[in-house]
Amino acid sequence: AWLKFEVECWDILDTKHTEHAQEVIAHREAMQEPNIFADMDVDKSLTLTKQEIKDYYVNFHGVNRDADIEGLLAADDKNGDGTLSWEEFSGPKGTNPHDEL
């Protein structure tokens, strides 16, 4: 079996000496994956309830899609407790909040 990786080099920056390098780094940091989990977890319990997910969709997207929310819970709720932990959530979520404690 073979595993093939293709790597593309975009820039090699001397970050100590160029203003452009600092701009590129700032742009890359701004482009990091959003942490949707943290946006949804209003009570900071490190779990998402059905209501938190619903509120996120209504507040950020202006839609109320109960069927989509049910589908998300059915697909991601591995332990069947009706909530999504950080580990279970399959959307963009940044770094594990347990690592930041």
N, C-alpha and C positions, 0 to 999 in steps of 0.2 A: 504494500500500500504506500502511496505517495501523498504527501500533503504539500501543496504548492502555495506560497505566499507571493503576492505581487506588491511591491513597495514603491511608492512614488515620492520622490523628494521634492517638496515645494520650495523650500528656502533653507539656506544655511546662514544663520545670523550671528554676527558678533554683537551680542546684546549689550556689551559694555560701552560700545563706541558709536552707535548710530541712533539717531532719533527715529529713523524709519523702523529699526528693529523694535524699539519700544512701542511704536504704533501698531506694528504687526502683532506683537504679543498681546497688546490690549484688545485688538480686534479678535484674536483667537479666544481669549478669555471670555469676551462678550458672546462669542458664538457657541459656548458650551451648551450641552444638552440641558433643556429646562428641567426643573425638578417639579413635575406635575404632582407627584405624591405629596410633597410639602405644601403645594398650593391647595390641595384638596383637604389635607389633614388639619382642619381649622383648630381643633382642640389639642393638637400636638400629642395625641395618644399613641402615635406610631402605628395606628390602624385606621383604615377607612371604612366608615359605615355607609350604608346605602344612601342615607340622607346627605352625608358630606359629598358623595359622588354626584348626587342629583343637584345639590346646591351649586357645585362647581360648574356643571353643564349649563344651568340656568343663568348664573351670574357671569360666566366668562364667554359663553357661546349663545346665550339667549334662547336655548332650546330645552325642552323637557322630553327626554327620550327614555321613558321607563323601560321599554323593550331592550334598548342598548345597554342600560345599566344592569338589567337582569342578566343579559348575555355576558357582560363583563364579570359580574359576580359568579355566574355559573362556570365560566372558563377559568378564572383566576383563583377562586376560593378553594384551595386545595384541601384544607382541613374541615371545610363545611360549617364554619362557625358564623357565617353570615357577614363577616367583615374581611377586609383585605389587609394583611400585614405588608410591611415593606418588601419582604422576601417574595410574597405571593404576587404583588402588583407587577403587571407586565409592561406598563407604560414607562415613559421617561421619568427617572427618579433620582438621578445624581448618585452621590455616595451613600453608603449605608449609615443611617443616623446612629446606629449602635457603635460605629467606629469613632464617632465624634464625641462620645461621652467621656 
